[in-house]
Each structure stands twice: as C-alpha cells, then as structure tokens.
Amino acid sequence: MNPMRIWLAGVLIALGGVWLLDAADVLDADSVIDRWWPVAVIALALLAAVAERRMGLGPTALLVIGVLLLVDRLDLVDVDQILWPLVAVIVGLWLLVSRGKRARLREQAGERQDVVALLGGSQSRNRSEHFRHANVSAVLGGATLDMREAHLDPGASVDALAVFGGVDVIVPEGWRVQLGGLPIFGGYEDKTHKNGGLALDAPVLKVGATAIFGGVTVKNHPDHGD
C-alpha cells in the first residue's frame, strides 16, 4: 500500500477518534490537537524515508521541523536556542547532497517501484521488462514517473497520490490507460494521444489517483524542461 496513503488514513482516523472522545466528554479535542498535531508531521517524514528506503534531505528536514514543533507545543525547551544551529546543519547537508539540482533521477528495472516527492521534486524512470505496480506520491512537491521504456505485465497498475502537489505518469503511445480515483479539491486527467484508436491487444495500465488540493496527470510526453 502507498506509504503516503497510510499516513493520510492514519491522520484522518486519529482526528476522528479524538473528536469522538471529545463528544463523549473524555477529553478536549482542541487541546489535544493543539499540543500533538506535530506528531503527524514527524510520521509523514518517517513514512517518506521508508518509501524512499533512505533518509533523504526532504524527510530529514521535515523530521527536524516536526520535532521542533512538538518540542515547542509541549514547552520542553526554548526552541529559539536550538533553531538556528539546526538550520545551519540542514543547510550544510543540503549543500553536500544536492549537487546543484532539486530533482532526483532514479532508474529502476524492478517489477515494483516507490516514488516520493516531499517538499521538492522527484523524477524517476522505470525500464522493467515485467512492470507490475508503482506507488507515486507528491506531498508539497512534484513527482514524475517515466514509463516509456517499461513493459507491462497483465494487471499492471500505478497508485498516485498528490497532496498539495502534482504527479505526472508518462507512458508511451499505444498504451490503454484506465484512470480513476478520488479528487478532493483537486483533479486527475488523461492527456495521452489515442491517435484514432488503440489496438485490441494494447497494453493496459490502471492508474488510481487521489488528488487532494493537487493533480494527477497521465500523458505521453514530459513537459518542456522535464
């Protein structure tokens, strides 16, 4: 399952539980949410790192921000005393790993793939001979999965999640795209070229899109500059 979708579901379930307990006069929802909402930021950073299989700069920065916010809400220490030293460390790490580019290019030949863009951009290419599934997530960023050199197995699918961001899935002409999903103050669109019709035995890619204040697009060519 898409790690970012797990995070979103967890946040909604936690909020619903807190509001139910408030309705039962067990606790004050406003007070609990006001003190503990940074935990959602920390969880997002950790799940992004799990999806990327490494602690990249985006998840690291978000983790630090989440911890600082939680410490501040709980009044554990004076955040002003440690804020700028941490900012200096984060900027130094960024200078070491960025190599002058915000976008990260990954090439995979596996049957399954996870692509995550968190507070930035991610560009990935899949060249699998037996592609089956990919999770593509963009949270406050943009993610691109280029599948023009991949070959689909029956039942191949992409799970795309865009939260205040955008996801582009690039497929070759001749593929049949089955696009559907859930738009919440967002949308999804199939911009592939049909060229008068597709072959009956055309490869089929199912794309499940969840767009929350964001957008998911399936197309045949990247935008200029990608």
C-alpha positions as CSV (number, residue, x, y, z in Angstrom):
1,M,0.0,0.0,0.0
2,N,1.2,3.5,-0.7
3,P,3.0,4.8,2.4
4,M,1.6,8.3,1.9
5,R,-1.9,6.9,1.7
6,I,-1.2,5.1,5.0
7,W,-0.2,8.4,6.6
8,L,-3.3,10.2,5.3
9,A,-5.6,7.4,6.5
10,G,-3.8,7.5,9.9
11,V,-4.3,11.2,10.3
12,L,-8.0,11.0,9.5
13,I,-8.5,8.1,11.8
14,A,-6.7,9.9,14.7
15,L,-8.7,13.0,14.1
16,G,-12.0,11.1,14.0
17,G,-11.0,9.2,17.2
18,V,-10.2,12.4,19.1
19,W,-13.4,14.1,18.0
20,L,-15.4,11.0,19.1
21,L,-13.7,11.1,22.5
22,D,-14.5,14.8,22.8
23,A,-18.1,14.2,22.0
24,A,-18.1,11.6,24.8
25,D,-16.6,14.2,27.2
26,V,-13.5,12.0,27.7
27,L,-11.1,14.8,26.6
28,D,-10.9,18.2,25.0
29,A,-10.2,17.7,21.3
30,D,-9.0,21.3,20.7
31,S,-6.4,21.0,23.4
32,V,-5.1,17.6,22.3
33,I,-4.9,18.6,18.6
34,D,-3.2,21.9,19.5
35,R,-0.5,20.1,21.5
36,W,0.1,16.9,19.5
37,W,-0.5,17.8,15.8
38,P,3.3,17.9,15.0
39,V,3.3,14.1,15.5
40,A,1.6,14.0,12.1
41,V,4.5,15.9,10.6
42,I,7.0,13.5,12.2
43,A,5.1,10.5,10.9
44,L,5.0,11.9,7.4
45,A,8.8,12.3,7.4
46,L,9.4,8.8,8.7
47,L,7.0,7.2,6.2
48,A,8.6,9.2,3.3
49,A,12.0,7.8,4.4
50,V,10.6,4.3,4.5
51,A,9.2,4.7,1.0
52,E,12.5,6.1,-0.3
53,R,14.5,3.4,1.6
54,R,16.8,6.1,2.8
55,M,16.7,9.3,4.9
56,G,16.9,11.9,2.2
57,L,17.1,15.6,2.7
58,G,13.4,16.2,2.4
59,P,12.3,13.7,5.0
60,T,15.2,14.8,7.3
61,A,14.2,18.5,7.1
62,L,10.6,17.6,7.7
63,L,11.5,15.4,10.7
64,V,13.5,18.2,12.3
65,I,10.7,20.6,11.7
66,G,8.2,18.2,13.2
67,V,10.4,17.6,16.3
68,L,10.9,21.3,16.8
69,L,7.2,22.0,16.5
70,L,6.4,19.2,19.0
71,V,9.0,20.4,21.5
72,D,7.6,23.9,21.2
73,R,4.0,22.8,21.7
74,L,4.9,20.7,24.8
75,D,7.1,23.6,26.2
76,L,10.0,21.2,26.8
77,V,12.9,23.6,25.8
78,D,13.3,27.0,24.4
79,V,13.2,26.4,20.6
80,D,14.8,29.7,19.8
81,Q,18.1,28.5,21.4
82,I,18.4,25.4,19.1
83,L,16.6,26.7,16.0
84,W,19.5,28.4,14.1
85,P,22.1,25.7,14.9
86,L,19.7,23.1,13.4
87,V,19.0,25.3,10.3
88,A,22.8,25.5,9.8
89,V,23.1,21.7,9.9
90,I,20.3,21.2,7.5
91,V,21.7,23.8,5.0
92,G,25.1,22.2,5.2
93,L,23.7,18.7,4.5
94,W,21.7,20.2,1.6
95,L,24.9,21.6,0.1
96,L,26.6,18.2,0.3
97,V,23.8,16.1,-1.3
98,S,22.0,18.5,-3.7
99,R,24.8,18.7,-6.3
100,G,23.0,21.8,-7.6
101,K,19.8,20.1,-8.5
102,R,16.5,19.8,-6.7
103,A,15.2,17.0,-8.8
104,R,16.4,13.4,-8.2
105,L,16.6,11.0,-11.1
106,R,16.3,7.3,-10.4
107,E,16.3,4.4,-12.8
108,Q,14.8,1.0,-11.8
109,A,14.3,-2.2,-13.5
110,G,12.2,-3.9,-10.9
111,E,8.6,-5.1,-11.0
112,R,7.5,-2.7,-8.3
113,Q,8.6,0.9,-7.5
114,D,8.1,3.6,-5.0
115,V,8.5,7.3,-5.9
116,V,8.1,10.0,-3.3
117,A,8.4,13.8,-3.7
118,L,8.3,15.6,-0.3
119,L,9.0,19.3,-0.2
120,G,10.7,19.1,-3.6
121,G,10.8,17.3,-6.9
122,S,11.5,13.7,-7.9
123,Q,11.9,12.3,-11.4
124,S,12.1,8.6,-11.9
125,R,12.3,6.2,-14.8
126,N,11.2,2.6,-15.0
127,R,12.7,0.2,-17.5
128,S,11.3,-3.0,-16.2
129,E,10.6,-5.9,-18.6
130,H,7.8,-7.1,-16.3
131,F,6.3,-4.0,-14.7
132,R,3.5,-4.7,-12.2
133,H,3.0,-1.8,-9.8
134,A,4.3,1.5,-8.6
135,N,3.4,3.9,-5.8
136,V,3.9,7.6,-6.7
137,S,3.4,10.3,-4.1
138,A,3.8,14.0,-4.1
139,V,3.3,16.0,-0.9
140,L,4.1,19.7,-1.2
141,G,6.2,18.8,-4.3
142,G,6.1,17.2,-7.7
143,A,6.8,13.6,-8.8
144,T,7.3,12.2,-12.3
145,L,7.4,8.5,-13.2
146,D,8.6,7.9,-16.8
147,M,7.4,4.5,-18.0
148,R,8.2,4.9,-21.8
149,E,10.8,2.1,-21.7
150,A,8.8,-0.3,-19.4
151,H,6.9,-3.4,-20.5
152,L,3.7,-4.2,-18.7
153,D,2.6,-7.4,-17.1
154,P,-1.2,-8.2,-17.1
155,G,-2.9,-6.2,-14.3
156,A,-0.2,-3.5,-14.1
157,S,-1.1,-0.5,-12.0
158,V,0.0,2.8,-10.6
159,D,-1.2,4.2,-7.3
160,A,-0.8,8.0,-7.5
161,L,-1.3,10.4,-4.6
162,A,-1.0,14.2,-4.8
163,V,-1.4,16.3,-1.7
164,F,-0.8,20.0,-2.4
165,G,1.4,18.8,-5.3
166,G,1.4,17.1,-8.6
167,V,2.1,13.7,-10.1
168,D,2.9,13.0,-13.7
169,V,2.9,9.5,-15.2
170,I,4.4,9.4,-18.6
171,V,3.5,6.4,-20.8
172,P,4.3,5.5,-24.4
173,E,1.8,6.0,-27.2
174,G,-0.2,2.8,-27.8
175,W,-0.9,2.0,-24.2
176,R,-4.5,1.9,-22.9
177,V,-4.9,3.9,-19.8
178,Q,-7.7,3.3,-17.3
179,L,-7.7,6.3,-15.0
180,G,-10.0,6.8,-12.0
181,G,-9.8,7.9,-8.4
182,L,-10.8,10.4,-5.8
183,P,-10.4,14.2,-6.4
184,I,-10.8,16.3,-3.2
185,F,-10.3,20.0,-4.2
186,G,-8.0,18.6,-6.9
187,G,-8.3,16.6,-10.1
188,Y,-6.8,14.0,-12.5
189,E,-6.6,13.9,-16.3
190,D,-5.7,11.5,-19.1
191,K,-3.8,13.5,-21.7
192,T,-2.5,10.5,-23.7
193,H,-2.9,10.5,-27.5
194,K,-5.3,8.0,-28.8
195,N,-4.5,8.7,-32.5
196,G,-7.8,7.4,-33.8
197,G,-8.0,4.3,-31.6
198,L,-5.9,1.7,-29.9
199,A,-5.2,-2.0,-30.8
200,L,-7.4,-4.5,-29.1
201,D,-4.3,-6.1,-27.5
202,A,-2.8,-2.8,-26.4
203,P,-1.0,-2.9,-23.0
204,V,-3.3,-1.8,-20.2
205,L,-2.2,0.4,-17.3
206,K,-4.6,1.1,-14.5
207,V,-4.0,4.4,-12.6
208,G,-5.7,5.0,-9.3
209,A,-5.4,8.7,-8.5
210,T,-6.1,10.5,-5.2
211,A,-5.7,14.3,-5.6
212,I,-6.1,16.5,-2.5
213,F,-5.5,20.1,-3.4
214,G,-3.3,18.7,-6.2
215,G,-3.4,17.0,-9.5
216,V,-2.5,13.7,-11.2
217,T,-1.8,13.6,-15.0
218,V,-1.1,10.7,-17.4
219,K,0.5,11.8,-20.7
220,N,2.8,10.6,-23.5
221,H,5.5,13.3,-23.2
222,P,7.1,15.2,-20.4
223,D,6.6,19.0,-20.2
224,H,9.2,21.2,-21.7
225,G,12.2,21.3,-19.4
226,D,11.5,18.0,-17.6
